[in-house]
Structures are given as C-alpha cells and as structure tokens.
Amino acid sequence: MRSRLLPAFAFLCLALPAIAGTRTEEKSLPMKSGGTISVTTRNSPIRVEGWDRDEVAVTATIEDREGHPVRWELREQDGKVEVEAIFPKVLPGFSFGHGPSCAFTLKVPRKVVGDFATTNDTIAAGGFGGTLAFHTSNDKVELENLDGAVSVHTTNDTIVARHLKASLTGSTTNDTIRLEDVQGGLDLSTTNGDVIASGLNGWNQGITLRTTNGDMHISLGSAGGEVTARTSRHESVRVERHPVDLLASDGGETRFRVPGSSQAILLTTTNGTITIR
C-alpha cells in the first residue's frame, strides 16, 4: 500500500507551484479632499491613515506563487479612485497551505467618501473622516480618530472604536463591541458577545446597542435622554448613574430619563445583565 501512495504524493508536490515569496509595490494618484475612493481585496488586511495631501498613496504587500501572480490596480474612473486586488483563479489542487494575499496600506486626504472591503482579515483606520464604510469577515475592525458618518460590518470578531466624532452603525457576531469616546449617534449589534461602552454622547441622534447572550457595560458619559434597558433575565438591569428620573421598572425592563437630551437610548440583551453608569 505504501509503495503506491508515495509516488502519487510526490507527483502532487511536484505539481504545486513554487512560492514566489513577498514583495512590496507602491503607487499614488492625485485625489482632492472630499473625493471618493473604494478599496477591495480578500484574505488580506487593510490599513488606512489620513494625511494633509491631495493625494492617495498605496503600498501593497503581496504574497503569491510563481506562475500565479497577484496583481493590483490603482485607477481613477468616473471621478472615483479605485484600488483593487486581482487574484489568480483557484486551480484544482492549489488550496493547500496559505493562499495568496494582497495587503493594502493607504494614505488618504483628511476627508473622503470611502468604502473599504476585505474578507478574513483585519481593517484598521484612523486620522480622517467623511462618509465611510468598512466591511470584513472573521476578523477585527479597529477605528480611531474618525469623524463624519461611519458604518462597520464584520463577523466572528470584535469591533473597536475610539475617539470618534462620528455617528456609527454596524454589526458583528460572536464577539464583543468596544466603544470609547464615540460622540455621535449609535446603532450597533452583536450576538454571543458583550457590549462595553464609555464616553458616549449621541448628538441627539439616538443610541441603540443590542446583543444576545452577552452582558452590557455602558457608561453614558455626556449622553442624556430617555433610556430603555431590556433583558430577558429578571432583575438584571443595574442603574449606577445618578441623578436619573426613574420612569418604570418591572424586572426585565427599566426606563429612566437622564437630563441633557430628548434622544432615545435603547439597550437590549438576552441572557445577560445590563449595567449603566
């Protein structure tokens, strides 16, 4: 049996393409503040930073195999800057080991309309603003020092947002949402994970935070309004914020008013506790 299997395995090894290794490439294009940009890759991280230039600069770090190169393009089309990784077609027998990747590190103007998308890897962004969307799966998104209107979506990992003068919407699954000093309106959800937030405001746009099978630890900061805290666990809402005007409390739901705003603040979980400070 062994004498038959070894030649077949050896043939398979010979058929696999040689690893070309890692290389770095750089490109740039003029781009005025307020312009539109989209970035697309897969199985690779994206990192975006703002700078004080009317220019977008991109560094691509590529891992691929000899004979099956990863390409990428930086182009301007219909007034929009596009950054796209172009991967070789997956051939039978080439799914072993680490696949090809094309990681992007970008410098962009301080204000953009941006869409940044990858899969199965991280996104990190900071130091700029505008109307911004971030999409990945199965990995973390970290946002810091952004302003404007931001949306973020991932799965099976955390969303972390710090020092945002922005509204923030989005979702993840099976992990934690962590917010620190996020000043705008919020609409975020997760499943099977905690929500930990401090230093909120809401800008009178409203705050909605949801989870299932997780706890919530919310420090409202300067956020005022009418708070509804709801959980499926009886008497599992703890209000440690003072002063408040208690409106109702019936075990699984507590409503109270915090002076300073008329916005609605909704905090919900199942099978978890809610602590509000």
C-alpha positions as CSV (number, residue, x, y, z in Angstrom):
1,M,0.0,0.0,0.0
2,R,2.8,2.4,0.9
3,S,4.6,1.9,-2.4
4,R,1.5,3.1,-4.3
5,L,0.8,6.2,-2.2
6,L,4.3,7.7,-2.1
7,P,4.6,8.3,-5.9
8,A,1.2,9.9,-6.0
9,F,2.1,12.2,-3.2
10,A,5.4,13.1,-4.8
11,F,3.6,13.9,-8.0
12,L,1.3,16.2,-6.1
13,C,4.2,18.0,-4.5
14,L,5.8,18.5,-7.9
15,A,2.6,19.9,-9.3
16,L,2.3,22.6,-6.7
17,P,3.7,25.9,-7.9
18,A,6.8,27.3,-6.2
19,I,6.2,30.1,-3.7
20,A,7.3,33.4,-5.1
21,G,7.5,35.0,-1.6
22,T,6.6,38.5,-0.5
23,R,7.1,41.7,-2.4
24,T,6.1,45.3,-1.9
25,E,4.8,47.7,-4.5
26,E,3.8,51.4,-4.3
27,K,1.6,53.6,-6.4
28,S,-0.1,57.0,-6.0
29,L,-2.7,59.3,-7.6
30,P,-3.9,62.8,-7.1
31,M,-7.1,63.0,-5.0
32,K,-8.7,66.1,-3.6
33,S,-10.2,66.2,-0.1
34,G,-13.8,65.1,-0.3
35,G,-13.2,62.7,-3.1
36,T,-14.5,59.2,-3.4
37,I,-12.4,56.0,-3.0
38,S,-13.1,52.3,-2.9
39,V,-10.6,49.6,-1.8
40,T,-11.2,45.9,-2.4
41,T,-9.1,42.9,-1.5
42,R,-9.6,39.5,0.2
43,N,-7.9,37.4,2.8
44,S,-5.7,40.4,3.5
45,P,-5.6,43.3,5.9
46,I,-6.4,46.9,5.1
47,R,-4.9,49.9,7.0
48,V,-5.9,53.4,6.2
49,E,-4.5,56.7,7.6
50,G,-5.3,60.3,6.8
51,W,-2.7,62.9,5.8
52,D,-2.6,66.5,4.7
53,R,-2.1,66.0,1.0
54,D,-4.4,66.0,-2.1
55,E,-3.2,62.5,-2.9
56,V,-3.8,58.9,-2.2
57,A,-0.7,56.7,-1.8
58,V,-1.0,52.9,-1.6
59,T,1.5,50.3,-0.5
60,A,0.6,46.7,-1.5
61,T,2.3,43.8,0.3
62,I,1.8,40.7,-1.9
63,E,2.3,37.0,-1.2
64,D,1.7,34.7,-4.2
65,R,3.1,31.8,-6.1
66,E,5.3,31.6,-9.1
67,G,3.3,31.5,-12.3
68,H,0.2,32.6,-10.5
69,P,0.8,36.2,-9.6
70,V,-1.4,38.6,-7.7
71,R,-2.0,41.9,-9.5
72,W,-3.5,45.1,-8.2
73,E,-4.7,48.3,-9.8
74,L,-4.9,51.9,-8.7
75,R,-7.1,53.8,-11.1
76,E,-9.3,56.8,-11.5
77,Q,-12.7,56.1,-13.1
78,D,-15.6,58.4,-13.4
79,G,-14.2,60.8,-10.8
80,K,-13.6,57.9,-8.3
81,V,-10.4,56.4,-7.2
82,E,-10.4,52.6,-7.1
83,V,-7.9,50.2,-5.5
84,E,-8.4,46.6,-6.4
85,A,-6.5,43.4,-5.8
86,I,-6.8,40.9,-8.7
87,F,-6.2,37.3,-7.7
88,P,-5.4,34.3,-9.9
89,K,-8.1,31.8,-10.5
90,V,-8.1,28.9,-8.0
91,L,-6.9,25.8,-9.8
92,P,-7.6,22.2,-8.6
93,G,-5.1,21.1,-6.1
94,F,-3.9,24.6,-5.2
95,S,-5.9,25.1,-2.0
96,F,-3.2,23.6,0.3
97,G,-1.5,25.9,2.8
98,H,-1.5,29.7,2.9
99,G,-3.2,31.3,0.0
100,P,-2.3,34.4,-1.9
101,S,-2.8,37.8,-0.3
102,C,-2.6,41.4,-1.1
103,A,-2.5,43.7,1.9
104,F,-3.1,47.4,1.4
105,T,-1.7,50.3,3.5
106,L,-3.2,53.7,2.3
107,K,-2.7,57.4,3.0
108,V,-5.8,59.4,2.0
109,P,-6.9,63.0,2.3
110,R,-8.5,64.1,5.6
111,K,-12.0,64.0,4.1
112,V,-13.2,61.2,1.8
113,V,-16.2,59.2,0.8
114,G,-14.7,55.8,1.3
115,D,-15.6,52.1,1.0
116,F,-13.0,49.6,2.3
117,A,-13.7,45.9,1.9
118,T,-11.8,42.6,2.6
119,T,-12.5,39.2,3.9
120,N,-11.0,37.0,6.7
121,D,-8.6,39.7,7.9
122,T,-8.4,43.0,9.8
123,I,-9.2,46.5,9.0
124,A,-7.7,49.5,10.9
125,A,-8.4,53.1,10.1
126,G,-7.7,56.5,11.7
127,G,-7.0,60.1,11.3
128,F,-9.5,61.1,8.7
129,G,-13.3,61.5,8.2
130,G,-16.2,61.7,5.8
131,T,-18.8,59.1,4.8
132,L,-17.0,55.8,5.5
133,A,-17.9,52.1,5.2
134,F,-15.7,49.2,6.4
135,H,-16.5,45.5,5.6
136,T,-14.7,42.3,6.5
137,S,-15.5,38.9,7.9
138,N,-14.0,36.7,10.6
139,D,-11.6,39.3,11.9
140,K,-11.4,42.6,13.8
141,V,-12.1,46.1,12.8
142,E,-10.4,48.9,14.7
143,L,-11.4,52.5,14.2
144,E,-9.8,55.6,15.9
145,N,-9.9,59.3,15.4
146,L,-12.5,59.3,12.7
147,D,-15.3,61.9,12.1
148,G,-18.4,62.1,10.0
149,A,-20.7,59.1,9.4
150,V,-19.3,55.6,9.7
151,S,-20.6,52.1,9.1
152,V,-18.8,48.9,10.0
153,H,-19.6,45.2,9.5
154,T,-17.7,42.1,10.3
155,T,-18.4,38.6,11.7
156,N,-16.9,36.4,14.4
157,D,-14.6,39.1,15.8
158,T,-14.6,42.4,17.7
159,I,-15.5,46.0,16.6
160,V,-13.3,48.5,18.5
161,A,-14.0,52.3,18.1
162,R,-12.1,55.0,20.0
163,H,-12.3,58.8,19.8
164,L,-14.8,59.1,17.0
165,K,-16.6,62.4,16.3
166,A,-18.9,60.5,14.1
167,S,-22.2,58.5,14.0
168,L,-21.5,54.8,13.9
169,T,-23.7,52.0,12.7
170,G,-23.0,48.3,12.1
171,S,-22.8,44.8,13.4
172,T,-20.7,41.8,14.2
173,T,-21.4,38.3,15.5
174,N,-20.0,36.0,18.2
175,D,-17.7,38.7,19.8
176,T,-17.5,42.0,21.6
177,I,-18.2,45.6,20.7
178,R,-16.0,48.1,22.5
179,L,-16.6,51.8,22.3
180,E,-14.6,54.6,23.9
181,D,-15.4,58.3,23.4
182,V,-17.7,57.9,20.5
183,Q,-19.7,61.1,20.2
184,G,-22.3,60.6,17.5
185,G,-25.5,58.6,17.2
186,L,-25.1,54.8,17.5
187,D,-26.9,51.8,16.1
188,L,-24.8,48.6,16.7
189,S,-25.5,45.0,17.3
190,T,-23.7,41.7,18.1
191,T,-24.6,38.2,19.1
192,N,-23.0,36.0,21.7
193,G,-20.7,38.8,22.9
194,D,-20.6,41.7,25.3
195,V,-21.1,45.4,24.6
196,I,-18.7,47.7,26.5
197,A,-19.0,51.4,26.0
198,S,-17.9,54.6,27.7
199,G,-17.8,58.3,26.9
200,L,-20.9,58.5,24.8
201,N,-23.0,61.5,23.7
202,G,-25.3,60.6,20.8
203,W,-25.6,64.1,19.3
204,N,-29.3,63.8,20.0
205,Q,-29.5,61.3,17.1
206,G,-30.2,58.4,19.4
207,I,-28.2,55.4,20.8
208,T,-29.2,51.8,20.1
209,L,-27.0,48.9,21.3
210,R,-28.0,45.3,21.1
211,T,-26.7,41.9,21.9
212,T,-27.8,38.3,22.6
213,N,-26.2,36.0,25.2
214,G,-23.9,38.8,26.4
215,D,-23.6,41.4,29.1
216,M,-23.7,45.2,28.6
217,H,-21.5,47.6,30.5
218,I,-22.4,51.1,29.5
219,S,-21.0,54.4,30.8
220,L,-23.2,57.1,29.2
221,G,-20.7,59.9,29.6
222,S,-22.4,63.1,28.5
223,A,-25.3,61.3,26.8
224,G,-28.7,62.3,28.0
225,G,-32.2,61.2,27.0
226,E,-34.8,58.6,27.8
227,V,-33.2,55.2,28.4
228,T,-34.8,51.8,28.0
229,A,-32.8,48.9,29.2
230,R,-34.2,45.5,28.5
231,T,-33.1,41.9,29.2
232,S,-34.7,38.5,29.4
233,R,-33.2,37.9,32.8
234,H,-35.4,39.1,35.7
235,E,-33.9,42.0,37.7
236,S,-30.7,42.0,35.7
237,V,-30.6,45.7,35.0
238,R,-28.4,47.8,37.3
239,V,-28.5,51.6,37.2
240,E,-25.5,53.1,38.8
241,R,-25.8,56.5,37.1
242,H,-27.0,59.4,39.2
243,P,-29.1,61.5,39.1
244,V,-31.8,59.9,37.0
245,D,-35.6,60.2,36.8
246,L,-36.9,56.7,37.1
247,L,-39.9,56.1,34.9
248,A,-40.6,52.4,35.2
249,S,-39.0,49.2,36.4
250,D,-40.6,45.7,36.1
251,G,-37.8,43.2,36.4
252,G,-36.6,42.7,32.8
253,E,-37.1,46.3,31.7
254,T,-36.1,49.6,33.3
255,R,-36.8,53.0,31.9
256,F,-35.4,56.3,33.2
257,R,-34.5,59.8,32.0
258,V,-31.1,61.3,32.1
259,P,-31.1,65.2,31.8
260,G,-29.5,66.9,28.8
261,S,-31.2,65.5,25.7
262,S,-34.5,64.2,24.4
263,Q,-33.0,61.3,22.4
264,A,-33.9,57.7,22.8
265,I,-31.3,55.3,24.2
266,L,-32.1,51.6,23.8
267,L,-30.0,48.9,25.4
268,T,-31.1,45.3,24.9
269,T,-29.8,41.8,25.6
270,T,-31.0,38.3,26.2
271,N,-29.5,36.0,28.8
272,G,-27.2,38.8,30.1
273,T,-27.0,41.7,32.5
274,I,-27.0,45.4,31.8
275,T,-25.1,47.8,33.9
276,I,-25.4,51.5,33.3
277,R,-23.2,54.2,34.8
